[in-house]
């Protein structure tokens, strides 16, 4: 059973609690550690490495070069390079260290809903559906880690009521934002959590305004204010996704948040407090104050160099204004709306299993056996690709609206009962909020891989919903066990091998993506033969036609060339679409002259930006007449420095 009863004597209680965690921690470390050098995507890690190297040289993100993220990760990675060496594998080792701290946090959150043994299984499921598929040290992984760290701290607060845990959760939020601005979604989820806690306190029998309620004098002015704030929240979500094409964005990105605030408003209207708006808002502010302080602390520390150098405006522009340009170049909508039928599969997970009248166990056993056979057959088909593989991914795509809908309905329909019921409801609410808002990491790029950046949060939310109707320690039946087992097997065989290919309608297994050691000094990774041959040749050409540590020009969207060739960038541009288009070509030519560039690498198929225009291409051809073509790169050089 996914959540089974367990009874132990006090002598073995601590051992029973920690042995499952130790086992899953060792298994996770072994499984992920063995894959830590896999899944190299040059553009991503080139940007990470090049940014960190520029920070090591004394530059600041956004002031001296265009960082694609907030800038905190580049500064952290610079420290990693200084300590572990300037290699891409060093960045992965640093992320792996944070991952090892994250696993116990996932386990802790899971134990708020399940006993240690099933919690360890769910923890392993979260691990499989996270970094093994793509273990590059991307900022979104850190956002995921900090969201779980923060969730664990907030859940601990529901047990201890000590403000230091709220402050710790705020620290996690501030660090997440400093890494990548999408950390603000975690912060938004935390505020929804505080609103839920405040309502619990206002509606409790011990609330100061309870006498007014008992006398029939309910004060619904706060409910009106909350309804207005909820409407503004939904409008904000709609504005956020306004540029994403297709109606599916409403189901995936707006509906979950709308369900959350609707649940808050309905609960408040149905069970209002008897206190004034001012008093309740004050209580909410008092509750959230340590969190706000925690968020602010790392952000203030992060901003100090910008304040000292008078470049705070450039930081704000780089973090809040420039990312809007990505909407023109990096847009991938979620699964089309005509696939919404896949969400029906979640009904089998959230609707309690059919039970007999007690006279015979056979009806439930028959259902469980049928369910097991169907899942087993689907697993066998899906690992070989084709429509079953895509069908499973479509089901995964609808986990967010499905689990939020199920969870909100459960919170509205079921009244709290029993010791600790309010705390369990608060923990479930927190995971629903995190699932709905952290899934916005897919805006505006909802590629299949981006599901993994919040999948562990959704898995924990599913566990919370499945466990909610049951008393702690009660058995949930075989249905949840089979679903967990299915997604664990599917994750191990069709996701974690290192490649996710969904929307093209097929699946290419790991055997078709042979890996070879990447013979470039600054990597320490393995690569596909195509990538390895391409970049080894490009680096060799640059080495042959430019001096060590000199400047080259590589564009568009290929910062990895600078990092891999150990050459310097004559501009502050990593991705051309972030650069100012006015007089772009003239600036490039001036930088080539000023830095005495002797070699250039032109990417003819950039992933995001437009290819270089014909005028600049002609100028480069005239200045650098000798050339060689390597896959999508044209490397040009001149006979002597200019």
C-alpha positions as CSV (number, residue, x, y, z in Angstrom):
1,X,0.0,0.0,0.0
2,X,1.2,3.5,-0.7
3,X,0.4,4.7,2.8
4,X,0.3,1.7,5.2
5,X,-0.2,1.4,8.9
6,X,3.0,0.9,10.9
7,X,3.4,0.4,14.6
8,X,6.7,0.3,16.3
9,X,7.9,0.3,19.8
10,X,9.6,3.5,21.1
11,X,12.9,1.6,21.0
12,X,12.8,1.2,17.2
13,X,10.7,4.3,16.4
14,X,13.6,6.5,15.5
15,X,15.3,3.7,13.5
16,X,12.1,3.1,11.5
17,X,11.9,6.8,10.8
18,X,15.4,7.3,9.5
19,X,16.2,4.0,7.8
20,X,13.9,4.7,4.8
21,X,15.4,8.1,4.4
22,X,18.9,6.8,4.5
23,X,18.1,4.1,2.0
24,X,16.4,6.5,-0.5
25,X,19.2,9.1,0.1
26,X,21.9,6.6,-0.8
27,X,19.9,5.3,-3.8
28,X,19.3,8.9,-5.1
29,X,23.0,9.9,-4.7
30,X,24.1,6.7,-6.5
31,X,21.5,7.0,-9.3
32,X,22.0,10.7,-10.0
33,X,25.7,10.7,-9.4
34,X,26.2,8.1,-12.1
35,X,24.4,10.3,-14.6
36,X,25.9,13.6,-13.5
37,X,28.1,14.0,-16.7
38,X,25.3,13.2,-19.1
39,X,22.8,15.4,-21.1
40,X,25.1,18.2,-22.4
41,X,23.3,21.0,-24.2
42,X,26.0,23.5,-25.4
43,X,23.9,26.6,-25.4
44,X,22.7,26.3,-21.8
45,X,25.9,25.4,-20.2
46,X,27.9,27.7,-22.4
47,X,25.9,30.6,-21.1
48,X,26.4,29.4,-17.5
49,X,30.2,28.9,-17.9
50,X,30.7,32.1,-19.8
51,X,28.7,34.2,-17.4
52,X,30.6,32.8,-14.4
53,X,33.9,33.4,-16.0
54,X,33.1,37.0,-16.6
55,X,32.1,37.4,-13.0
56,X,35.5,35.9,-12.1
57,X,37.1,38.6,-14.2
58,X,35.4,41.3,-12.0
59,X,32.3,42.0,-14.1
60,X,28.7,42.2,-12.9
61,X,25.7,40.6,-14.6
62,X,23.5,43.2,-16.4
63,X,26.0,46.0,-15.8
64,X,28.8,44.5,-17.9
65,X,27.1,41.7,-19.8
66,X,23.6,40.5,-20.6
67,X,22.7,37.7,-18.1
68,X,19.7,35.7,-19.1
69,X,18.8,35.3,-15.4
70,X,18.8,37.5,-12.3
71,X,22.5,37.2,-11.8
72,X,22.9,35.4,-8.5
73,X,23.7,32.1,-10.2
74,X,26.5,33.6,-12.2
75,X,28.0,34.9,-9.0
76,X,27.6,31.6,-7.3
77,X,29.1,29.7,-10.2
78,X,32.1,32.0,-10.2
79,X,32.8,30.9,-6.6
80,X,32.4,27.3,-7.7
81,X,34.9,27.8,-10.5
82,X,37.3,29.4,-8.1
83,X,37.0,26.5,-5.6
84,X,36.6,23.5,-7.9
85,X,38.1,24.6,-11.1
86,X,36.8,26.2,-14.3
87,X,35.0,23.2,-15.7
88,X,31.4,22.6,-16.5
89,X,31.5,19.5,-14.4
90,X,32.3,21.7,-11.4
91,X,29.0,23.4,-11.8
92,X,27.2,20.1,-11.8
93,X,29.1,18.9,-8.7
94,X,27.9,22.1,-6.8
95,X,24.3,21.5,-7.9
96,X,24.7,17.8,-6.9
97,X,25.7,19.0,-3.4
98,X,22.5,21.1,-3.1
99,X,20.5,18.2,-4.5
100,X,21.8,15.9,-1.7
101,X,20.4,18.4,0.8
102,X,17.2,18.6,-1.1
103,X,16.4,14.9,-0.9
104,X,15.8,14.9,2.9
105,X,13.6,18.0,2.5
106,X,11.5,16.2,0.0
107,X,11.2,13.3,2.4
108,X,10.2,15.6,5.2
109,X,7.4,17.1,3.1
110,X,6.2,13.6,2.1
111,X,6.1,12.5,5.7
112,X,3.5,15.2,6.4
113,X,1.1,13.1,4.3
114,X,2.5,9.5,4.6
115,X,4.4,7.2,6.9
116,X,8.2,6.9,6.4
117,X,8.3,3.8,4.1
118,X,5.8,5.1,1.5
119,X,7.3,8.6,1.9
120,X,10.6,7.3,0.9
121,X,9.1,5.7,-2.2
122,X,7.5,9.1,-3.1
123,X,10.8,10.8,-2.5
124,X,12.5,8.4,-5.0
125,X,9.7,9.1,-7.5
126,X,10.5,12.9,-7.1
127,X,14.2,12.2,-7.6
128,X,13.6,10.3,-10.8
129,X,11.3,13.0,-12.2
130,X,13.9,15.7,-11.7
131,X,17.5,16.2,-12.6
132,X,18.6,12.8,-13.9
133,X,17.1,13.6,-17.3
134,X,19.0,16.8,-17.6
135,X,21.7,17.3,-14.9
136,X,23.0,20.6,-16.1
137,X,23.3,23.2,-13.3
138,X,20.4,25.2,-14.7
139,X,18.8,27.9,-12.5
140,X,15.3,26.3,-12.7
141,X,16.7,23.3,-10.7
142,X,17.7,25.7,-8.0
143,X,14.2,27.3,-8.0
144,X,12.8,23.8,-7.5
145,X,15.2,23.1,-4.7
146,X,14.5,26.3,-2.8
147,X,10.7,25.8,-3.3
148,X,10.9,22.5,-1.5
149,X,13.2,23.9,1.2
150,X,10.7,26.7,1.8
151,X,7.8,24.3,1.8
152,X,9.5,22.2,4.5
153,X,10.1,25.3,6.6
154,X,6.5,26.5,6.3
155,X,5.2,23.0,7.2
156,X,7.5,23.0,10.2
157,X,6.0,26.4,11.2
158,X,2.5,24.8,11.2
159,X,3.8,22.4,13.9
160,X,5.9,24.7,16.0
161,X,4.4,28.2,15.3
162,X,7.9,29.6,15.6
163,X,8.5,32.6,13.4
164,X,12.1,31.5,12.6
165,X,10.7,28.9,10.3
166,X,8.8,31.6,8.4
167,X,11.9,33.6,8.2
168,X,13.9,30.6,6.9
169,X,11.2,30.1,4.2
170,X,11.6,33.7,3.2
171,X,15.4,33.2,2.9
172,X,14.7,30.3,0.5
173,X,12.4,32.7,-1.6
174,X,15.0,35.5,-1.7
175,X,17.8,33.1,-2.8
176,X,15.4,31.6,-5.5
177,X,14.7,35.1,-6.9
178,X,18.4,36.0,-6.9
179,X,19.0,32.9,-9.0
180,X,16.1,33.4,-11.4
181,X,13.2,35.8,-11.3
182,X,10.6,33.0,-11.5
183,X,11.4,32.4,-7.8
184,X,8.7,35.0,-7.3
185,X,6.1,32.4,-8.0
186,X,7.2,30.5,-4.8
187,X,6.8,33.8,-2.9
188,X,3.3,34.2,-4.3
189,X,2.4,30.7,-3.2
190,X,3.6,31.5,0.3
191,X,1.3,34.5,0.6
192,X,-1.6,32.4,-0.5
193,X,-0.6,29.9,2.3
194,X,-0.5,32.7,4.9
195,X,-4.0,33.8,3.7
196,X,-5.2,30.3,4.3
197,X,-3.6,30.1,7.8
198,X,-5.2,33.5,8.7
199,X,-8.6,32.3,7.7
200,X,-8.1,29.2,9.9
201,X,-7.3,31.4,12.9
202,X,-10.2,33.8,12.2
203,X,-12.7,30.9,11.9
204,X,-11.4,28.9,14.9
205,X,-13.6,28.6,18.0
206,X,-10.9,30.5,19.9
207,X,-10.9,33.5,17.6
208,X,-11.4,36.9,19.2
209,X,-14.5,37.6,17.1
210,X,-16.2,34.3,17.8
211,X,-18.8,35.8,20.0
212,X,-20.0,38.0,17.1
213,X,-20.3,34.9,15.0
214,X,-22.2,33.0,17.6
215,X,-24.6,35.9,17.9
216,X,-25.2,35.8,14.1
217,X,-23.3,39.0,13.4
218,X,-20.8,37.8,10.8
219,X,-18.5,40.4,9.4
220,X,-18.1,39.8,5.7
221,X,-16.2,43.0,4.8
222,X,-13.0,41.0,4.7
223,X,-14.7,38.5,2.4
224,X,-15.4,41.4,0.0
225,X,-11.8,42.6,0.1
226,X,-10.6,39.1,-0.4
227,X,-12.9,38.6,-3.4
228,X,-11.5,41.8,-5.0
229,X,-7.9,40.7,-4.4
230,X,-8.7,37.3,-5.9
231,X,-10.2,38.9,-9.0
232,X,-7.0,41.1,-9.4
233,X,-4.9,37.9,-9.0
234,X,-6.7,36.1,-11.8
235,X,-6.4,39.2,-14.0
236,X,-2.7,39.3,-13.3
237,X,-2.3,35.6,-14.3
238,X,-4.2,36.3,-17.6
239,X,-1.9,39.3,-18.2
240,X,1.2,37.2,-17.5
241,X,0.3,34.6,-20.2
242,X,-1.2,37.1,-22.7
243,X,1.4,36.5,-25.3
244,X,1.3,32.7,-25.2
245,X,-0.7,31.4,-28.2
246,X,-3.7,29.2,-28.0
247,X,-6.5,28.7,-25.5
248,X,-4.7,25.9,-23.6
249,X,-2.8,28.5,-21.6
250,X,-6.1,29.3,-19.7
251,X,-6.4,25.7,-18.6
252,X,-2.8,25.2,-17.7
253,X,-1.8,28.6,-16.3
254,X,-4.8,30.6,-15.3
255,X,-7.4,28.0,-14.1
256,X,-5.2,26.5,-11.3
257,X,-4.6,29.9,-9.7
258,X,-8.2,30.9,-10.2
259,X,-9.3,27.7,-8.4
260,X,-7.1,28.6,-5.5
261,X,-8.4,32.1,-4.9
262,X,-11.9,30.9,-5.5
263,X,-11.5,28.4,-2.7
264,X,-10.2,31.1,-0.4
265,X,-13.1,33.3,-1.2
266,X,-15.8,30.6,-0.9
267,X,-14.3,29.4,2.4
268,X,-14.2,33.0,3.8
269,X,-17.8,33.7,2.7
270,X,-19.1,30.4,4.1
271,X,-17.2,30.7,7.4
272,X,-16.4,34.4,8.0
273,X,-14.6,35.8,10.9
274,X,-16.1,38.2,13.3
275,X,-13.3,40.7,13.3
276,X,-12.8,43.9,11.3
277,X,-10.9,44.1,8.1
278,X,-8.1,46.1,9.7
279,X,-7.6,43.6,12.4
280,X,-7.5,40.7,10.0
281,X,-5.2,42.4,7.6
282,X,-2.9,43.3,10.5
283,X,-2.8,39.6,11.6
284,X,-2.0,38.5,8.1
285,X,0.8,41.1,7.9
286,X,2.2,40.0,11.2
287,X,2.2,36.4,10.1
288,X,4.0,37.3,6.8
289,X,6.4,39.8,8.2
290,X,9.2,37.4,9.0
291,X,8.8,35.9,5.5
292,X,9.1,39.2,3.8
293,X,12.2,40.0,5.9
294,X,13.7,36.6,4.9
295,X,13.0,37.3,1.2
296,X,14.6,40.8,1.4
297,X,17.8,39.8,3.2
298,X,19.5,37.9,0.3
299,X,18.2,40.3,-2.3
300,X,19.6,43.3,-0.4
301,X,23.0,41.5,-0.2
302,X,22.8,40.6,-3.8
303,X,22.0,44.3,-4.8
304,X,24.9,45.9,-2.8
305,X,27.5,45.8,-5.6
306,X,24.9,47.4,-7.9
307,X,24.1,50.1,-5.4
308,X,27.7,50.8,-4.8
309,X,28.5,51.1,-8.5
310,X,25.4,53.1,-9.4
311,X,24.1,50.4,-11.7
312,X,20.9,49.5,-9.9
313,X,18.9,50.8,-12.9
314,X,20.8,48.4,-15.2
315,X,20.0,45.5,-12.8
316,X,16.3,46.4,-12.8
317,X,16.3,46.7,-16.6
318,X,18.1,43.4,-17.1
319,X,15.8,41.5,-14.7
320,X,12.4,43.0,-15.4
321,X,12.5,44.7,-18.8
322,X,14.8,42.7,-21.0
323,X,13.1,39.3,-20.4
324,X,10.1,40.7,-22.2
325,X,12.1,40.3,-25.4
326,X,12.1,36.6,-24.9
327,X,8.4,36.5,-25.7
328,X,9.3,37.2,-29.3
329,X,11.9,34.5,-29.7
330,X,11.3,31.7,-27.1
331,X,7.6,30.9,-27.3
332,X,6.3,27.3,-26.9
333,X,2.7,26.9,-25.9
334,X,1.5,24.0,-23.6
335,X,-0.3,20.9,-24.9
336,X,-3.1,21.9,-27.3
337,X,-6.6,22.1,-25.8
338,X,-8.0,19.2,-27.9
339,X,-5.8,16.9,-25.7
340,X,-7.7,17.9,-22.5
341,X,-9.3,14.5,-22.4
342,X,-6.1,13.1,-21.1
343,X,-6.9,14.8,-17.8
344,X,-9.7,12.3,-17.3
345,X,-7.1,9.7,-16.3
346,X,-6.5,11.6,-13.1
347,X,-10.0,10.8,-12.0
348,X,-8.8,7.2,-11.4
349,X,-6.2,8.6,-9.0
350,X,-8.3,11.0,-7.1
351,X,-11.7,9.3,-6.9
352,X,-11.6,6.8,-4.0
353,X,-11.5,3.2,-5.0
354,X,-14.8,1.3,-5.1
355,X,-15.3,-0.7,-2.0
356,X,-17.6,-3.6,-1.3
357,X,-20.2,-3.7,1.4
358,X,-17.8,-5.7,3.6
359,X,-19.2,-9.1,2.7
360,X,-16.5,-9.9,0.2
361,X,-13.2,-8.4,-0.8
362,X,-13.4,-9.6,-4.4
363,X,-14.9,-6.4,-6.0
364,X,-12.1,-4.2,-4.9
365,X,-9.5,-6.9,-5.7
366,X,-10.9,-7.3,-9.2
367,X,-10.7,-3.6,-9.8
368,X,-7.1,-3.5,-8.5
369,X,-6.1,-6.4,-10.7
370,X,-7.7,-4.9,-13.8
371,X,-6.0,-1.5,-13.0
372,X,-2.6,-3.2,-12.6
373,X,-2.9,-5.1,-15.9
374,X,-3.9,-1.9,-17.8
375,X,-1.0,0.1,-16.2
376,X,1.5,-2.7,-16.9
377,X,0.4,-3.0,-20.5
378,X,0.6,0.8,-21.0
379,X,4.1,0.9,-19.4
380,X,5.3,-1.9,-21.7
381,X,4.0,0.0,-24.7
382,X,5.1,3.5,-23.8
383,X,8.8,2.7,-23.2
384,X,9.0,1.8,-26.9
385,X,7.7,5.2,-28.0
386,X,4.8,6.0,-30.3
387,X,1.3,7.0,-29.3
388,X,1.3,5.3,-25.9
389,X,4.5,7.3,-25.0
390,X,2.9,10.5,-26.0
391,X,-0.4,9.6,-24.3
392,X,1.4,9.2,-20.9
393,X,3.1,12.6,-21.4
394,X,-0.3,14.2,-22.1
395,X,-1.6,12.8,-18.8
396,X,1.4,14.3,-17.1
397,X,0.8,17.6,-18.8
398,X,-2.6,17.9,-17.1
399,X,-1.4,17.1,-13.6
400,X,-1.5,20.7,-12.4
401,X,-5.1,21.7,-13.2
402,X,-6.2,18.1,-12.2
403,X,-4.6,18.0,-8.8
404,X,-5.5,21.6,-7.9
405,X,-9.1,21.0,-8.8
406,X,-9.2,17.8,-6.8
407,X,-7.5,19.4,-3.8
408,X,-9.6,22.5,-3.7
409,X,-12.8,20.5,-4.0
410,X,-11.6,18.3,-1.1
411,X,-10.8,21.3,1.1
412,X,-14.2,22.8,0.4
413,X,-16.3,19.7,0.8
414,X,-14.5,17.9,3.7
415,X,-14.6,19.6,7.1
416,X,-11.6,19.2,9.4
417,X,-11.9,16.5,12.0
418,X,-9.5,14.8,14.4
419,X,-6.2,15.9,16.0
420,X,-3.9,17.7,13.6
421,X,-6.5,18.0,10.8
422,X,-6.0,21.7,10.5
423,X,-2.3,21.3,10.1
424,X,-2.7,18.6,7.4
425,X,-5.1,20.8,5.5
426,X,-2.7,23.7,5.6
427,X,0.1,21.4,4.3
428,X,-2.1,20.2,1.5
429,X,-3.1,23.8,0.6
430,X,0.6,24.8,0.5
431,X,1.5,22.1,-1.9
432,X,-1.5,23.0,-4.1
433,X,-0.4,26.6,-4.2
434,X,3.2,25.7,-5.0
435,X,2.1,23.4,-7.8
436,X,-0.2,26.0,-9.4
437,X,2.3,28.9,-9.3
438,X,5.6,27.1,-9.7
439,X,4.3,25.4,-12.9
440,X,4.4,29.0,-14.3
441,X,8.0,28.3,-15.0
442,X,6.6,27.0,-18.3
443,X,5.7,30.6,-19.3
444,X,6.5,31.3,-22.1
445,X,8.4,28.1,-22.9
446,X,6.3,25.0,-22.2
447,X,8.6,22.4,-23.6
448,X,8.4,18.9,-22.3
449,X,11.6,19.2,-20.2
450,X,10.1,22.2,-18.3
451,X,7.6,19.8,-16.7
452,X,10.5,18.3,-14.7
453,X,11.3,21.7,-13.2
454,X,8.2,21.4,-11.0
455,X,7.2,17.7,-11.3
456,X,8.4,16.8,-7.7
457,X,6.1,19.6,-6.3
458,X,3.2,18.2,-8.2
459,X,4.0,14.6,-7.1
460,X,3.9,15.8,-3.5
461,X,0.6,17.6,-4.1
462,X,-0.9,14.4,-5.6
463,X,0.3,12.5,-2.5
464,X,-1.4,15.1,-0.3
465,X,-4.7,14.9,-2.2
466,X,-4.7,11.1,-2.2
467,X,-3.8,10.9,1.5
468,X,-6.3,13.6,2.6
469,X,-9.4,11.5,3.0
470,X,-7.6,9.0,5.3
471,X,-6.4,9.2,8.8
472,X,-2.6,9.3,9.4
473,X,-1.3,5.8,8.9
474,X,-4.4,4.4,7.2
475,X,-4.1,2.3,4.0
476,X,-5.0,4.0,0.8
477,X,-5.4,0.8,-1.2
478,X,-3.6,-0.6,-4.1
479,X,-4.7,2.0,-6.7
480,X,-2.4,4.7,-5.5
481,X,0.4,2.2,-5.1
482,X,0.0,1.1,-8.7
483,X,0.0,4.6,-10.0
484,X,3.1,5.5,-8.1
485,X,4.8,2.3,-9.4
486,X,3.8,3.0,-12.9
487,X,5.2,6.5,-13.0
488,X,8.4,5.3,-11.2
489,X,8.9,2.7,-13.9
490,X,8.0,5.1,-16.7
491,X,10.4,7.7,-15.2
492,X,13.3,5.2,-15.0
493,X,12.8,3.8,-18.5
494,X,11.4,6.6,-20.6
495,X,12.3,9.9,-18.9
496,X,15.5,9.6,-16.8
497,X,17.6,7.9,-19.5
498,X,18.4,11.5,-20.6
499,X,16.1,12.4,-23.4
500,X,12.5,13.6,-23.7
501,X,11.0,13.8,-27.2
502,X,7.2,14.2,-27.1
503,X,5.6,16.5,-29.5
504,X,7.1,15.0,-32.6
505,X,5.0,11.9,-31.9
506,X,7.8,9.5,-31.3
507,X,10.4,8.4,-28.8
508,X,14.1,7.7,-29.3
509,X,15.5,5.6,-26.6
510,X,18.9,6.1,-24.9
511,X,20.6,3.6,-27.1
512,X,20.1,5.9,-30.1
513,X,21.9,8.7,-28.3
514,X,25.4,7.2,-27.9
515,X,27.7,9.3,-25.7
516,X,31.4,9.9,-26.1
517,X,33.9,11.7,-23.8
518,X,34.0,15.4,-24.8
519,X,37.7,16.0,-25.5
520,X,37.6,19.7,-24.6
521,X,39.5,20.7,-21.4
522,X,36.8,22.7,-19.8
523,X,34.0,20.2,-19.8
524,X,34.5,16.9,-18.0
525,X,31.3,15.7,-19.6
526,X,30.1,13.2,-22.2
527,X,28.3,14.2,-25.3
528,X,26.5,13.0,-28.4
529,X,29.0,12.2,-31.1
530,X,27.5,15.0,-33.2
531,X,28.0,17.7,-30.6
532,X,31.4,16.3,-29.7
533,X,32.7,16.4,-33.2
534,X,31.2,19.8,-34.0
535,X,32.7,21.7,-31.0
536,X,36.0,19.9,-31.0
537,X,36.5,21.0,-34.6
538,X,35.3,24.6,-33.9
539,X,37.6,24.9,-30.9
540,X,40.6,23.5,-32.9
541,X,40.0,26.1,-35.7
542,X,39.8,28.9,-33.2
543,X,42.9,27.7,-31.4
544,X,44.8,27.7,-34.7
545,X,43.8,31.2,-35.8
546,X,43.7,33.3,-32.6
547,X,46.0,33.8,-29.6
548,X,45.4,32.1,-26.3
549,X,43.2,34.4,-24.1
550,X,42.6,36.8,-27.0
551,X,39.2,38.1,-28.2
552,X,37.1,36.4,-30.8
553,X,33.6,37.1,-32.1
554,X,30.9,34.3,-31.9
555,X,27.3,34.9,-32.7
556,X,24.4,34.6,-32.7
557,X,23.5,32.7,-29.5
558,X,26.6,30.7,-29.0
559,X,28.3,31.8,-25.7
560,X,29.6,28.2,-25.4
561,X,32.2,29.0,-28.1
562,X,33.8,31.6,-25.9
563,X,33.9,29.3,-22.9
564,X,35.1,26.2,-24.7
565,X,37.8,27.9,-26.7
566,X,39.0,29.9,-23.6
567,X,38.6,33.2,-25.6
568,X,37.2,36.5,-24.6
569,X,34.0,38.2,-25.7
570,X,34.5,41.7,-27.1
571,X,30.9,42.7,-26.2
572,X,28.5,42.3,-23.3
573,X,26.2,40.2,-25.5
574,X,25.5,36.5,-24.9
575,X,22.2,36.3,-26.8
576,X,21.7,38.7,-29.7
577,X,17.9,39.0,-29.2
578,X,18.7,40.8,-25.9
579,X,21.0,43.3,-27.6
580,X,19.8,46.7,-28.8
581,X,19.1,46.3,-32.5
582,X,19.9,49.9,-33.2
583,X,23.4,50.2,-34.8
584,X,24.1,46.6,-33.9
585,X,26.3,46.0,-36.9
586,X,28.3,49.1,-36.4
587,X,29.0,48.2,-32.7
588,X,30.2,44.8,-33.8
589,X,32.7,46.2,-36.3
590,X,34.0,48.7,-33.8
591,X,34.5,46.0,-31.2
592,X,36.3,43.8,-33.7
593,X,38.7,46.7,-34.5
594,X,39.2,47.7,-30.8
595,X,39.9,44.2,-29.7
596,X,42.1,43.1,-32.7
597,X,39.9,40.1,-33.4
598,X,41.4,37.6,-35.8
599,X,38.8,34.9,-35.8
600,X,35.0,34.8,-35.8
601,X,32.5,31.9,-35.5
602,X,29.1,32.5,-37.1
603,X,26.2,30.3,-36.0
604,X,24.0,29.9,-39.1
605,X,21.1,28.3,-37.2
606,X,20.7,30.1,-33.8
607,X,18.1,28.7,-31.5
608,X,16.5,32.0,-30.5
609,X,17.8,35.1,-32.2
610,X,17.7,35.9,-35.9
611,X,20.7,35.0,-38.1
612,X,23.1,37.8,-38.7
613,X,22.0,40.1,-41.5
614,X,23.5,40.0,-45.0
615,X,25.3,43.3,-44.6
616,X,27.2,42.1,-41.5
617,X,27.9,38.7,-43.2
618,X,29.4,40.5,-46.2
619,X,31.6,42.7,-44.0
620,X,32.9,39.7,-42.0
621,X,33.6,37.8,-45.3
622,X,35.7,40.6,-46.6
623,X,37.6,41.1,-43.3
624,X,38.1,37.4,-42.7
625,X,38.5,35.8,-46.1
626,X,39.6,32.3,-45.0
627,X,37.0,30.0,-43.7
628,X,35.9,26.5,-42.8
629,X,32.4,25.1,-42.3
630,X,31.7,22.9,-39.3
631,X,28.1,21.7,-39.2
632,X,26.0,24.9,-38.4
633,X,29.2,27.0,-37.8
634,X,31.2,29.1,-40.3
635,X,34.6,29.8,-38.7
636,X,36.4,32.7,-40.4
637,X,39.9,34.1,-39.8
638,X,42.4,36.6,-41.2
639,X,46.0,35.9,-41.9
640,X,47.3,38.4,-39.4
641,X,45.9,40.5,-36.5
642,X,44.2,43.7,-37.5
